[in-house]
Amino acid sequence: MNRTIIVRRNYLHFVKKYQRPLSKTVRFNVVKVIPAGSAAAGKKAFTAA
C-alpha cells in the first residue's frame, strides 16, 4: 500500500451499525502505472547522481 492516503474518521466507532468493513472504506485510484523495469533504471541513475 505505497502512496496510500488514509483518512480516519473515528466518530461513531462505538455504534456497531455504523461500522464499515475496511475494504469498503479504503478505495484505490490508479493515477499512473510505471513499469517495474523503467522504475528500477531510474532509481539507479538517481542514486548514482
Rosetta blueprint (number, residue, H / E / L):
1 M L
2 N L
3 R L
4 T L
5 I L
6 I L
7 V L
8 R L
9 R L
10 N L
11 Y L
12 L L
13 H L
14 F L
15 V L
16 K H
17 K H
18 Y H
19 Q L
20 R L
21 P L
22 L H
23 S H
24 K H
25 T H
26 V L
27 R L
28 F L
29 N L
30 V L
31 V L
32 K L
33 V L
34 I L
35 P L
36 A H
37 G H
38 S H
39 A H
40 A H
41 A H
42 G H
43 K H
44 K H
45 A H
46 F H
47 T H
48 A H
49 A L
